Amino acid sequence: MHIVACEISIAQDDDLTAGERLFRLHCAECHGMDAEGGRGPDLRRGVYQRGSNDEALYRTISKGVAGTPMPATTISEAQLWQIVRYVRGAAGGVRVTVPGNPAAGEKLYYGKGGCTRCHMIRGQGGRLGPDLTYIGSQRSAAHLRASILRPDEEISPAYWSVELSDKDGNVYSGIRMNEDTYSIQFIDLNENLHSLAKQNLRTLAVDRKKSRMPGYGGMLTAAELDDLVAYLYSLQRNARLP
């Protein structure tokens, strides 16, 4: 019995080691080397929008999530389960402690920062930028800080800027939402939705490298930046809402 137990333990350890290696190869680019989050959610909390049990997590990893950067994978079933076991093992890890005062950061968010012009929290705010309701569960503190300081470094296709004009002389600026061979849909800077046929356009320019969000490096002090990051990082999926 002792030999059997040892063999099971060794097999489980091998599974976790293989899962960690596979995770770092296939998942770390978005979720961080230790699952701490980056462009993708922090997986150490064990709280997932999709994947409340092992089978659901397996489906999410294998099939991806439509409409998000999360792709489907082509690795074997055994390798997928190794990643699932690694992610489950990483759950419950210690959250990063960030400097700053979340309450002061909240005041900056709604005041000096002007963040509500473009971002929404719990249904309140603008639609020109990502919804931040659960951003603390979706992004690491380091990634949040980088996004505030250098928003041009990483722009999701969902927030590419567009500048266009039609044959009637109307000029538009906004955020590209969808585009096909014949038409383009976008939201203008006043949050009005438009769908225009390309045959009626005079000009169309999509900017994939320049964010409409300004860099805040020269707008916030070091202490204010800490406070704003602390507030955003506090917006977690399992946090108690006021």
CYANA upper distance limits for C-alpha pairs under 8 A (distance plus 0.5 A):
  1 MET  CA      5 ALA  CA      6.67
  2 HIS  CA      6 CYS  CA      6.68
  3 ILE  CA      7 GLU  CA      6.69
  4 VAL  CA      8 ILE  CA      6.76
  5 ALA  CA      9 SER  CA      6.66
  6 CYS  CA     10 ILE  CA      6.61
  7 GLU  CA     11 ALA  CA      6.63
  8 ILE  CA     12 GLN  CA      6.66
  9 SER  CA     13 ASP  CA      6.67
 10 ILE  CA     14 ASP  CA      6.59
 11 ALA  CA     15 ASP  CA      6.63
 12 GLN  CA     16 LEU  CA      6.80
 13 ASP  CA     17 THR  CA      6.69
 14 ASP  CA     18 ALA  CA      6.55
 15 ASP  CA     19 GLY  CA      6.41
 15 ASP  CA     82 GLN  CA      6.15
 15 ASP  CA     85 ARG  CA      8.15
 15 ASP  CA     86 TYR  CA      8.50
 16 LEU  CA     20 GLU  CA      6.52
 16 LEU  CA     82 GLN  CA      7.00
 16 LEU  CA     83 ILE  CA      8.39
 16 LEU  CA     85 ARG  CA      7.04
 16 LEU  CA     86 TYR  CA      5.85
 16 LEU  CA     89 GLY  CA      8.47
 17 THR  CA     21 ARG  CA      6.78
 17 THR  CA     86 TYR  CA      8.47
 18 ALA  CA     22 LEU  CA      6.63
 18 ALA  CA     79 GLN  CA      8.44
 18 ALA  CA     82 GLN  CA      7.04
 18 ALA  CA     83 ILE  CA      8.41
 19 GLY  CA     23 PHE  CA      6.41
 19 GLY  CA     79 GLN  CA      7.61
 19 GLY  CA     81 TRP  CA      8.44
 19 GLY  CA     82 GLN  CA      4.87
 19 GLY  CA     83 ILE  CA      4.87
 19 GLY  CA     84 VAL  CA      8.01
 19 GLY  CA     85 ARG  CA      7.36
 19 GLY  CA     86 TYR  CA      5.65
 20 GLU  CA     24 ARG  CA      6.65
 20 GLU  CA     83 ILE  CA      7.35
 20 GLU  CA     86 TYR  CA      6.36
 21 ARG  CA     25 LEU  CA      6.75
 22 LEU  CA     26 HIS  CA      6.48
 22 LEU  CA     27 CYS  CA      8.22
 22 LEU  CA     79 GLN  CA      7.95
 22 LEU  CA     82 GLN  CA      8.42
 22 LEU  CA     83 ILE  CA      7.03
 23 PHE  CA     27 CYS  CA      5.45
 23 PHE  CA     28 ALA  CA      6.68
 23 PHE  CA     83 ILE  CA      6.41
 23 PHE  CA     86 TYR  CA      8.23
 24 ARG  CA     28 ALA  CA      5.12
 24 ARG  CA     29 GLU  CA      8.15
 24 ARG  CA     32 GLY  CA      8.40
 24 ARG  CA     33 MET  CA      6.21
 24 ARG  CA     34 ASP  CA      8.36
 27 CYS  CA     31 HIS  CA      6.43
 27 CYS  CA     32 GLY  CA      8.03
 28 ALA  CA     32 GLY  CA      4.89
 28 ALA  CA     33 MET  CA      5.26
 28 ALA  CA     34 ASP  CA      7.92
 28 ALA  CA     35 ALA  CA      7.37
 29 GLU  CA     33 MET  CA      7.99
 29 GLU  CA     38 GLY  CA      8.35
 29 GLU  CA     39 ARG  CA      8.42
 30 CYS  CA     37 GLY  CA      7.40
 30 CYS  CA     38 GLY  CA      5.92
 30 CYS  CA     39 ARG  CA      5.25
 30 CYS  CA     40 GLY  CA      5.25
 30 CYS  CA     41 PRO  CA      8.45
 31 HIS  CA     35 ALA  CA      5.67
 31 HIS  CA     36 GLU  CA      6.84
 31 HIS  CA     37 GLY  CA      4.74
 31 HIS  CA     38 GLY  CA      5.65
 31 HIS  CA     39 ARG  CA      6.94
 31 HIS  CA     40 GLY  CA      5.25
 31 HIS  CA     41 PRO  CA      6.54
 31 HIS  CA     42 ASP  CA      6.91
 31 HIS  CA     43 LEU  CA      7.80
 32 GLY  CA     36 GLU  CA      5.84
 32 GLY  CA     37 GLY  CA      5.51
 32 GLY  CA     38 GLY  CA      6.10
 32 GLY  CA     40 GLY  CA      8.49
 32 GLY  CA     42 ASP  CA      8.47
 34 ASP  CA     90 ALA  CA      8.39
 35 ALA  CA     42 ASP  CA      6.42
 35 ALA  CA     43 LEU  CA      5.80
 35 ALA  CA     44 ARG  CA      6.56
 35 ALA  CA     87 VAL  CA      8.08
 35 ALA  CA     90 ALA  CA      7.67
 36 GLU  CA     41 PRO  CA      8.20
 36 GLU  CA     42 ASP  CA      5.17
 36 GLU  CA     43 LEU  CA      6.78
 36 GLU  CA     44 ARG  CA      6.73
 36 GLU  CA    140 SER  CA      6.80
 37 GLY  CA     41 PRO  CA      5.32
 37 GLY  CA     42 ASP  CA      4.21
 37 GLY  CA     43 LEU  CA      7.09
 37 GLY  CA    138 GLN  CA      7.22
 37 GLY  CA    139 ARG  CA      5.73
 37 GLY  CA    140 SER  CA      5.34
 38 GLY  CA     42 ASP  CA      7.66
 38 GLY  CA    138 GLN  CA      8.18
 38 GLY  CA    139 ARG  CA      5.61
 38 GLY  CA    140 SER  CA      5.80
 38 GLY  CA    142 ALA  CA      8.29
 38 GLY  CA    143 HIS  CA      6.02
 39 ARG  CA    138 GLN  CA      8.19
 39 ARG  CA    139 ARG  CA      6.70
 39 ARG  CA    143 HIS  CA      7.73
 40 GLY  CA    138 GLN  CA      6.43
 40 GLY  CA    139 ARG  CA      6.72
 41 PRO  CA    137 SER  CA      6.36
 41 PRO  CA    138 GLN  CA      4.01
 41 PRO  CA    139 ARG  CA      5.74
 41 PRO  CA    140 SER  CA      8.06
 42 ASP  CA    137 SER  CA      6.27
 42 ASP  CA    138 GLN  CA      6.13
 42 ASP  CA    139 ARG  CA      6.57
 42 ASP  CA    140 SER  CA      6.89
 43 LEU  CA     47 VAL  CA      7.87
 43 LEU  CA     48 TYR  CA      8.01
 43 LEU  CA     87 VAL  CA      7.36
 43 LEU  CA     90 ALA  CA      7.78
 43 LEU  CA     91 ALA  CA      6.89
 44 ARG  CA     87 VAL  CA      7.93
 44 ARG  CA     90 ALA  CA      5.69
 44 ARG  CA     91 ALA  CA      4.47
 44 ARG  CA     92 GLY  CA      5.99
 44 ARG  CA     93 GLY  CA      5.62
 44 ARG  CA     94 VAL  CA      8.14
 44 ARG  CA     95 ARG  CA      8.27
 45 ARG  CA     91 ALA  CA      5.66
 45 ARG  CA     92 GLY  CA      5.68
 45 ARG  CA     93 GLY  CA      7.04
 45 ARG  CA     95 ARG  CA      8.18
 45 ARG  CA    137 SER  CA      8.35
 46 GLY  CA     88 ARG  CA      7.54
 46 GLY  CA     90 ALA  CA      8.47
 46 GLY  CA     91 ALA  CA      4.98
 46 GLY  CA     92 GLY  CA      6.58
 47 VAL  CA     52 SER  CA      7.99
 47 VAL  CA    237 ARG  CA      7.83
 47 VAL  CA    238 ASN  CA      7.87
 48 TYR  CA     52 SER  CA      6.83
 50 ARG  CA     56 ALA  CA      7.34
 50 ARG  CA     57 LEU  CA      7.29
 50 ARG  CA     60 THR  CA      7.33
 51 GLY  CA     55 GLU  CA      7.79
 51 GLY  CA     56 ALA  CA      4.72
 51 GLY  CA     57 LEU  CA      4.34
 51 GLY  CA     58 TYR  CA      7.96
 51 GLY  CA     59 ARG  CA      8.25
 51 GLY  CA     60 THR  CA      7.10
 52 SER  CA     56 ALA  CA      6.68
 52 SER  CA     57 LEU  CA      7.30
 53 ASN  CA     57 LEU  CA      6.67
 54 ASP  CA     58 TYR  CA      6.53
 54 ASP  CA     84 VAL  CA      7.27
 55 GLU  CA     59 ARG  CA      6.81
 56 ALA  CA     60 THR  CA      6.75
 57 LEU  CA     61 ILE  CA      6.74
 57 LEU  CA     84 VAL  CA      7.23
 58 TYR  CA     62 SER  CA      6.53
 58 TYR  CA     80 LEU  CA      7.19
 58 TYR  CA     81 TRP  CA      7.33
 58 TYR  CA     84 VAL  CA      6.77
 59 ARG  CA     63 LYS  CA      6.18
 59 ARG  CA     64 GLY  CA      8.06
 60 THR  CA     64 GLY  CA      5.65
 60 THR  CA     65 VAL  CA      6.98
 61 ILE  CA     71 PRO  CA      8.49
 61 ILE  CA     72 ALA  CA      7.12
 61 ILE  CA     73 THR  CA      7.33
 61 ILE  CA     80 LEU  CA      7.80
 62 SER  CA     72 ALA  CA      5.78
 62 SER  CA     73 THR  CA      5.60
 62 SER  CA     74 THR  CA      7.81
 62 SER  CA     80 LEU  CA      7.51
 63 LYS  CA     71 PRO  CA      7.57
 63 LYS  CA     72 ALA  CA      4.77
 63 LYS  CA     73 THR  CA      7.06
 64 GLY  CA     70 MET  CA      5.63
 64 GLY  CA     71 PRO  CA      4.94
 64 GLY  CA     72 ALA  CA      4.55
 64 GLY  CA     73 THR  CA      7.68
 65 VAL  CA     69 PRO  CA      8.05
 65 VAL  CA     70 MET  CA      5.88
 65 VAL  CA     71 PRO  CA      7.04
 65 VAL  CA     72 ALA  CA      8.01
 66 ALA  CA     70 MET  CA      8.01
 66 ALA  CA     71 PRO  CA      8.41
 75 ILE  CA     79 GLN  CA      6.83
 75 ILE  CA     80 LEU  CA      7.21
 76 SER  CA     80 LEU  CA      6.74
 77 GLU  CA     81 TRP  CA      6.85
 78 ALA  CA     82 GLN  CA      6.85
 79 GLN  CA     83 ILE  CA      6.89
 80 LEU  CA     84 VAL  CA      6.82
 81 TRP  CA     85 ARG  CA      6.67
 82 GLN  CA     86 TYR  CA      6.73
 83 ILE  CA     87 VAL  CA      6.63
 84 VAL  CA     88 ARG  CA      6.64
 85 ARG  CA     89 GLY  CA      6.53
 86 TYR  CA     90 ALA  CA      6.67
 87 VAL  CA     91 ALA  CA      6.81
 96 VAL  CA    141 ALA  CA      8.14
 98 VAL  CA    141 ALA  CA      7.68
 98 VAL  CA    226 ASP  CA      8.21
 98 VAL  CA    229 VAL  CA      8.45
 98 VAL  CA    230 ALA  CA      6.68
 99 PRO  CA    226 ASP  CA      6.31
 99 PRO  CA    227 ASP  CA      7.81
 99 PRO  CA    230 ALA  CA      7.19
100 GLY  CA    105 GLY  CA      8.25
100 GLY  CA    223 ALA  CA      7.36
100 GLY  CA    224 GLU  CA      8.28
100 GLY  CA    225 LEU  CA      8.48
100 GLY  CA    226 ASP  CA      5.03
100 GLY  CA    227 ASP  CA      4.64
100 GLY  CA    228 LEU  CA      8.04
100 GLY  CA    229 VAL  CA      7.96
100 GLY  CA    230 ALA  CA      5.98
101 ASN  CA    105 GLY  CA      6.66
101 ASN  CA    226 ASP  CA      7.88
101 ASN  CA    227 ASP  CA      5.22
101 ASN  CA    228 LEU  CA      8.35
101 ASN  CA    230 ALA  CA      6.63
101 ASN  CA    231 TYR  CA      7.62
102 PRO  CA    106 GLU  CA      6.60
102 PRO  CA    227 ASP  CA      6.07
102 PRO  CA    228 LEU  CA      7.29
102 PRO  CA    229 VAL  CA      8.29
102 PRO  CA    230 ALA  CA      5.38
102 PRO  CA    231 TYR  CA      4.42
102 PRO  CA    232 LEU  CA      8.18
102 PRO  CA    234 SER  CA      7.53
103 ALA  CA    107 LYS  CA      7.12
103 ALA  CA    227 ASP  CA      8.21
103 ALA  CA    231 TYR  CA      7.21
104 ALA  CA    108 LEU  CA      6.93
104 ALA  CA    224 GLU  CA      8.47
104 ALA  CA    227 ASP  CA      6.40
104 ALA  CA    228 LEU  CA      7.95
104 ALA  CA    231 TYR  CA      8.30
105 GLY  CA    109 TYR  CA      6.60
105 GLY  CA    224 GLU  CA      7.48
105 GLY  CA    225 LEU  CA      8.46
105 GLY  CA    226 ASP  CA      8.29
105 GLY  CA    227 ASP  CA      4.73
105 GLY  CA    228 LEU  CA      4.44
105 GLY  CA    229 VAL  CA      7.63
105 GLY  CA    230 ALA  CA      7.14
105 GLY  CA    231 TYR  CA      5.54
105 GLY  CA    232 LEU  CA      8.33
106 GLU  CA    110 TYR  CA      6.85
106 GLU  CA    227 ASP  CA      8.44
106 GLU  CA    228 LEU  CA      7.25
106 GLU  CA    231 TYR  CA      6.24
107 LYS  CA    111 GLY  CA      6.19
107 LYS  CA    112 LYS  CA      8.28
108 LEU  CA    112 LYS  CA      5.64
108 LEU  CA    113 GLY  CA      5.84
108 LEU  CA    114 GLY  CA      8.30
108 LEU  CA    224 GLU  CA      8.11
108 LEU  CA    228 LEU  CA      7.10
109 TYR  CA    113 GLY  CA      5.62
109 TYR  CA    114 GLY  CA      6.80
109 TYR  CA    115 CYS  CA      5.95
109 TYR  CA    116 THR  CA      7.76
109 TYR  CA    228 LEU  CA      7.23
110 TYR  CA    114 GLY  CA      6.49
110 TYR  CA    115 CYS  CA      6.82
110 TYR  CA    116 THR  CA      6.76
111 GLY  CA    115 CYS  CA      8.39
115 CYS  CA    119 HIS  CA      6.37
116 THR  CA    120 MET  CA      6.77
116 THR  CA    124 GLN  CA      8.16
116 THR  CA    125 GLY  CA      5.09
116 THR  CA    126 GLY  CA      6.22
117 ARG  CA    125 GLY  CA      6.72
117 ARG  CA    126 GLY  CA      5.53
117 ARG  CA    128 LEU  CA      8.36
118 CYS  CA    125 GLY  CA      7.18
118 CYS  CA    126 GLY  CA      4.71
118 CYS  CA    127 ARG  CA      6.01
118 CYS  CA    128 LEU  CA      5.17
118 CYS  CA    129 GLY  CA      5.46
118 CYS  CA    130 PRO  CA      8.34
119 HIS  CA    125 GLY  CA      6.04
119 HIS  CA    126 GLY  CA      5.35
119 HIS  CA    127 ARG  CA      6.40
119 HIS  CA    128 LEU  CA      7.16
119 HIS  CA    129 GLY  CA      5.58
119 HIS  CA    130 PRO  CA      6.40
119 HIS  CA    131 ASP  CA      6.19
119 HIS  CA    132 LEU  CA      7.08
120 MET  CA    124 GLN  CA      5.65
120 MET  CA    125 GLY  CA      4.66
120 MET  CA    126 GLY  CA      5.88
120 MET  CA    127 ARG  CA      7.00
120 MET  CA    129 GLY  CA      8.34
120 MET  CA    130 PRO  CA      7.77
120 MET  CA    131 ASP  CA      5.37
120 MET  CA    132 LEU  CA      6.43
120 MET  CA    133 THR  CA      7.41
121 ILE  CA    125 GLY  CA      7.04
121 ILE  CA    131 ASP  CA      6.72
121 ILE  CA    132 LEU  CA      5.87
121 ILE  CA    133 THR  CA      4.87
122 ARG  CA    133 THR  CA      5.98
126 GLY  CA    191 GLU  CA      8.38
127 ARG  CA    131 ASP  CA      7.93
127 ARG  CA    191 GLU  CA      7.41
128 LEU  CA    159 TYR  CA      8.12
128 LEU  CA    175 ILE  CA      7.29
128 LEU  CA    187 ILE  CA      8.13
128 LEU  CA    189 LEU  CA      7.85
128 LEU  CA    191 GLU  CA      7.63
129 GLY  CA    159 TYR  CA      7.40
131 ASP  CA    135 ILE  CA      8.27
132 LEU  CA    232 LEU  CA      8.17
132 LEU  CA    235 LEU  CA      8.15
133 THR  CA    235 LEU  CA      6.73
133 THR  CA    236 GLN  CA      8.21
134 TYR  CA    138 GLN  CA      7.05
134 TYR  CA    235 LEU  CA      5.56
134 TYR  CA    236 GLN  CA      5.36
134 TYR  CA    237 ARG  CA      5.70
135 ILE  CA    139 ARG  CA      6.36
135 ILE  CA    232 LEU  CA      6.98
135 ILE  CA    233 TYR  CA      7.23
135 ILE  CA    235 LEU  CA      6.32
135 ILE  CA    236 GLN  CA      7.09
136 GLY  CA    140 SER  CA      7.46
136 GLY  CA    141 ALA  CA      8.15
136 GLY  CA    232 LEU  CA      6.31
136 GLY  CA    233 TYR  CA      4.43
136 GLY  CA    234 SER  CA      6.06
136 GLY  CA    235 LEU  CA      5.17
136 GLY  CA    236 GLN  CA      5.26
136 GLY  CA    237 ARG  CA      8.18
137 SER  CA    233 TYR  CA      7.96
137 SER  CA    235 LEU  CA      7.53
137 SER  CA    236 GLN  CA      5.27
137 SER  CA    237 ARG  CA      6.45
139 ARG  CA    143 HIS  CA      6.65
139 ARG  CA    144 LEU  CA      6.95
139 ARG  CA    233 TYR  CA      8.30
140 SER  CA    144 LEU  CA      6.77
140 SER  CA    233 TYR  CA      7.96
141 ALA  CA    145 ARG  CA      6.73
141 ALA  CA    229 VAL  CA      7.08
141 ALA  CA    230 ALA  CA      8.24
141 ALA  CA    233 TYR  CA      6.59
142 ALA  CA    146 ALA  CA      6.75
143 HIS  CA    147 SER  CA      6.61
144 LEU  CA    148 ILE  CA      6.79
144 LEU  CA    229 VAL  CA      6.91
144 LEU  CA    232 LEU  CA      8.19
144 LEU  CA    233 TYR  CA      8.28
145 ARG  CA    149 LEU  CA      6.78
145 ARG  CA    225 LEU  CA      8.18
145 ARG  CA    229 VAL  CA      6.63
146 ALA  CA    150 ARG  CA      6.05
146 ALA  CA    151 PRO  CA      7.69
147 SER  CA    151 PRO  CA      5.14
147 SER  CA    152 ASP  CA      8.47
147 SER  CA    153 GLU  CA      8.14
147 SER  CA    154 GLU  CA      8.17
148 ILE  CA    215 GLY  CA      6.56
148 ILE  CA    216 TYR  CA      6.37
148 ILE  CA    217 GLY  CA      8.18
149 LEU  CA    215 GLY  CA      5.32
149 LEU  CA    216 TYR  CA      5.63
149 LEU  CA    217 GLY  CA      5.60
150 ARG  CA    215 GLY  CA      5.89
150 ARG  CA    216 TYR  CA      8.32
150 ARG  CA    217 GLY  CA      8.48
151 PRO  CA    155 ILE  CA      7.77
151 PRO  CA    211 SER  CA      6.64
151 PRO  CA    213 MET  CA      6.92
151 PRO  CA    214 PRO  CA      7.47
151 PRO  CA    215 GLY  CA      6.55
152 ASP  CA    209 LYS  CA      6.67
152 ASP  CA    210 LYS  CA      5.85
152 ASP  CA    211 SER  CA      5.69
153 GLU  CA    209 LYS  CA      8.23
154 GLU  CA    209 LYS  CA      8.48
155 ILE  CA    159 TYR  CA      7.08
155 ILE  CA    160 TRP  CA      7.42
155 ILE  CA    208 ARG  CA      7.54
155 ILE  CA    209 LYS  CA      7.41
155 ILE  CA    210 LYS  CA      8.27
155 ILE  CA    211 SER  CA      7.11
156 SER  CA    160 TRP  CA      7.35
157 PRO  CA    208 ARG  CA      7.77
158 ALA  CA    175 ILE  CA      8.33
158 ALA  CA    176 ARG  CA      7.29
158 ALA  CA    177 MET  CA      6.54
159 TYR  CA    175 ILE  CA      6.15
159 TYR  CA    176 ARG  CA      6.87
159 TYR  CA    177 MET  CA      7.92
159 TYR  CA    211 SER  CA      8.29
160 TRP  CA    175 ILE  CA      6.27
160 TRP  CA    176 ARG  CA      6.13
160 TRP  CA    206 VAL  CA      7.16
160 TRP  CA    207 ASP  CA      6.41
160 TRP  CA    208 ARG  CA      5.79
160 TRP  CA    209 LYS  CA      8.37
160 TRP  CA    210 LYS  CA      8.39
160 TRP  CA    211 SER  CA      7.76
161 SER  CA    173 SER  CA      8.03
161 SER  CA    174 GLY  CA      6.31
161 SER  CA    175 ILE  CA      5.18
161 SER  CA    176 ARG  CA      6.46
161 SER  CA    206 VAL  CA      6.25
161 SER  CA    207 ASP  CA      5.66
161 SER  CA    208 ARG  CA      7.39
161 SER  CA    210 LYS  CA      7.95
161 SER  CA    211 SER  CA      7.57
161 SER  CA    212 ARG  CA      7.54
162 VAL  CA    172 TYR  CA      8.44
162 VAL  CA    173 SER  CA      6.26
162 VAL  CA    174 GLY  CA      5.90
162 VAL  CA    175 ILE  CA      6.24
162 VAL  CA    176 ARG  CA      6.35
162 VAL  CA    186 PHE  CA      8.38
162 VAL  CA    204 LEU  CA      7.74
162 VAL  CA    205 ALA  CA      6.14
162 VAL  CA    206 VAL  CA      5.03
162 VAL  CA    207 ASP  CA      6.71
163 GLU  CA    171 VAL  CA      8.12
163 GLU  CA    172 TYR  CA      6.30
163 GLU  CA    173 SER  CA      5.16
163 GLU  CA    174 GLY  CA      7.26
163 GLU  CA    203 THR  CA      8.41
163 GLU  CA    204 LEU  CA      6.52
163 GLU  CA    205 ALA  CA      5.74
163 GLU  CA    206 VAL  CA      7.12
164 LEU  CA    171 VAL  CA      6.41
164 LEU  CA    172 TYR  CA      5.80
164 LEU  CA    173 SER  CA      7.14
164 LEU  CA    201 LEU  CA      7.84
164 LEU  CA    202 ARG  CA      7.99
164 LEU  CA    203 THR  CA      5.66
164 LEU  CA    204 LEU  CA      4.86
164 LEU  CA    205 ALA  CA      6.67
165 SER  CA    169 GLY  CA      6.83
165 SER  CA    170 ASN  CA      5.93
165 SER  CA    171 VAL  CA      4.80
165 SER  CA    172 TYR  CA      6.51
165 SER  CA    201 LEU  CA      6.40
165 SER  CA    202 ARG  CA      6.02
165 SER  CA    203 THR  CA      5.73
165 SER  CA    204 LEU  CA      7.26
166 ASP  CA    170 ASN  CA      6.00
166 ASP  CA    171 VAL  CA      7.29
166 ASP  CA    200 ASN  CA      6.30
166 ASP  CA    201 LEU  CA      4.56
166 ASP  CA    202 ARG  CA      5.39
166 ASP  CA    203 THR  CA      7.38
167 LYS  CA    200 ASN  CA      6.39
167 LYS  CA    201 LEU  CA      6.16
167 LYS  CA    202 ARG  CA      5.80
172 TYR  CA    188 ASP  CA      7.27
173 SER  CA    188 ASP  CA      6.10
173 SER  CA    189 LEU  CA      6.95
174 GLY  CA    186 PHE  CA      6.92
174 GLY  CA    187 ILE  CA      5.93
174 GLY  CA    188 ASP  CA      4.46
174 GLY  CA    189 LEU  CA      5.69
175 ILE  CA    186 PHE  CA      5.98
175 ILE  CA    187 ILE  CA      5.85
175 ILE  CA    188 ASP  CA      6.88
175 ILE  CA    189 LEU  CA      8.24
176 ARG  CA    184 ILE  CA      8.13
176 ARG  CA    185 GLN  CA      6.88
176 ARG  CA    186 PHE  CA      4.92
176 ARG  CA    187 ILE  CA      7.19
176 ARG  CA    206 VAL  CA      8.25
177 MET  CA    184 ILE  CA      8.31
177 MET  CA    185 GLN  CA      6.02
177 MET  CA    186 PHE  CA      5.35
177 MET  CA    187 ILE  CA      7.51
178 ASN  CA    184 ILE  CA      6.39
178 ASN  CA    185 GLN  CA      5.55
178 ASN  CA    186 PHE  CA      7.30
179 GLU  CA    183 SER  CA      6.43
179 GLU  CA    184 ILE  CA      4.79
179 GLU  CA    185 GLN  CA      6.60
180 ASP  CA    184 ILE  CA      6.92
181 THR  CA    198 LYS  CA      8.43
182 TYR  CA    197 ALA  CA      6.43
182 TYR  CA    198 LYS  CA      5.99
182 TYR  CA    199 GLN  CA      7.79
183 SER  CA    195 SER  CA      7.38
183 SER  CA    196 LEU  CA      6.08
183 SER  CA    197 ALA  CA      4.83
183 SER  CA    198 LYS  CA      5.51
184 ILE  CA    195 SER  CA      6.22
184 ILE  CA    196 LEU  CA      6.08
184 ILE  CA    197 ALA  CA      7.14
184 ILE  CA    198 LYS  CA      7.39
185 GLN  CA    193 LEU  CA      7.83
185 GLN  CA    194 HIS  CA      6.06
185 GLN  CA    195 SER  CA      4.83
185 GLN  CA    196 LEU  CA      7.03
186 PHE  CA    193 LEU  CA      6.42
186 PHE  CA    194 HIS  CA      5.94
186 PHE  CA    195 SER  CA      7.15
187 ILE  CA    191 GLU  CA      5.87
187 ILE  CA    192 ASN  CA      5.88
187 ILE  CA    193 LEU  CA      5.00
187 ILE  CA    194 HIS  CA      6.66
188 ASP  CA    192 ASN  CA      5.88
188 ASP  CA    193 LEU  CA      7.06
188 ASP  CA    194 HIS  CA      8.04
196 LEU  CA    200 ASN  CA      7.83
196 LEU  CA    201 LEU  CA      8.24
197 ALA  CA    201 LEU  CA      7.56
216 TYR  CA    220 LEU  CA      6.56
217 GLY  CA    221 THR  CA      8.35
220 LEU  CA    224 GLU  CA      6.11
220 LEU  CA    225 LEU  CA      6.40
221 THR  CA    225 LEU  CA      6.66
222 ALA  CA    226 ASP  CA      6.83
223 ALA  CA    227 ASP  CA      6.79
224 GLU  CA    228 LEU  CA      6.68
225 LEU  CA    229 VAL  CA      6.67
226 ASP  CA    230 ALA  CA      6.56
227 ASP  CA    231 TYR  CA      6.74
228 LEU  CA    232 LEU  CA      6.77
229 VAL  CA    233 TYR  CA      6.44
230 ALA  CA    234 SER  CA      6.70
231 TYR  CA    235 LEU  CA      7.38
234 SER  CA    239 ALA  CA      8.34
235 LEU  CA    239 ALA  CA      7.41
